[in-house]
Amino acid sequence: MSESDSDAVLDATTKLVPLLMSTLDALAYVGRHLHPPDLHALAEALDGFEERLAPARATFESAPWPDELGDFKAQVLKSTDAANAALAGIREAARDANGVMRAYRAMRQTTRAVEALYPLASALSPVSRFFLDPEHRGDDALLARLSTAEPRDDVGVLHADNARDQRGGISAYVPEYYDPSRRWPLIVALHGGSGHGFDFLWTWLREARTRGCVLLAPTSVGDTWSLMQPEIDIDHLRARVARAMEHWSIDPDRVLLTGMSDGGTFSMLTSIMEAGPYTHFAPISGSFHPFILEGSRNITGLPMYLVHGALDWMFPIAMARTARDALTAAGADVTFREIEDLSHTYPRDENPRILDWFLG
């Protein structure tokens, strides 16, 4: 590649990739604050991103890319196109009087964009920083550990029988700097109703990569977690966790089960039925009825981090307060986080606090 071609490729990359990451941050903000009455204002907060991405994308695509960088080019374009689809979807949802479900579907494109961008973390330091907890993006020692880690086939993002058209499989993330000579905390994160582990993995990857945790994101056997016949997915999860413990060096005293919405409900249900392998539970935006405590196992001292939004329109906050009181009365060691500006959406900014509690 000539020097002028090299300069053109570099210029195209530095124009598009930082803008793409800024766009994904803006979309993440919308996802975190997605609340039906605020949808129009959130869509307005995204004004201008599509207009700025279009010329940067065109310059990037028309640059004189050499064949050996074809995969790099393809991943950036794939991520950009998914981000554009998310922007357009949010804009269209805001025009619909009942567009919140359309907005949720549009946010799935943000996940696609993040997923497409991730393989570039090993090649571009700014992308590697993007996939760290924001408070640790200046951690040069961590970045060095990530960039100098020896390539191996059992670290990074992994999937087993878990394509988006499959149920009952599992996705995983193992930090690139994994060392089997130490014990690693394990996070098991459960998607919401009709969700999928392939997508929900990205809800926790940044924090697992930063703090050094193995992450499992299983997919329910059915369309959602088997709340009426919990043993179906409880047994399924137990087998998946056992397999992970056989394959990687896991700390048996640090196994967190968490989840969102139906996944939060199922993690709470599991906590009162399953004596192991989990040591900590963090249900998020789940539903609760006191009858689930009838005939439960002894949960005295069980560490429970309960998160719920005061604006939750699907499972009202009163339900979470009832859960807090009932679980505390049953002996659980409950940390309760009622978040004033949280609707029925995932509070990504709560992940570091959950890990402080879990790892502390």
Disulfide bonds with the S-S distance in Angstrom:
none
